[in-house]
Structure formats: structure tokens, C-alpha cells
Amino acid sequence: MDPRLARAFNNIGFCAGQLGKLDMAVAALETAIRLDPTNQVAKNNLAAIQRIDEPQRPE
């Protein structure tokens, strides 16, 4: 796959996350990072999705 597609996969992941489709978001963002390991925006977006998706701990 063309590494230039990393930006498109990041955008798909971001939009999927905004729609609450977390599995799709994670898959797209992981693809973006695999295509361009230096893509810090995709890494940040993935970290944000993972924070949303992790179970809440009782306080």
C-alpha cells in the first residue's frame, strides 16, 4: 500500500471515532501508523480512542 494513504486512514479513523465506531477507528488508525510510523497525529488519535474504549475503574 502507498504510504501516502496514511493520511486518509487517519481521517477515516478520526471520523469513525467521532461516530462512536471505535473498532473501525482503531483499525483505520493502526493502518495509518503501519503505513507511516512517523505519523504522530494518527498515534495521538489512536491513544485518544484507546482512552475512550478502556473500562472505567471505580474510584
Secondary structure as GFF3:
##gff-version 3
##sequence-region A 1 59
A	DSSP	three_ten_helix	3	5	.	.	.	ID=ss1
A	DSSP	alpha_helix	6	18	.	.	.	ID=ss2
A	DSSP	alpha_helix	22	35	.	.	.	ID=ss3
A	DSSP	alpha_helix	40	53	.	.	.	ID=ss4
###
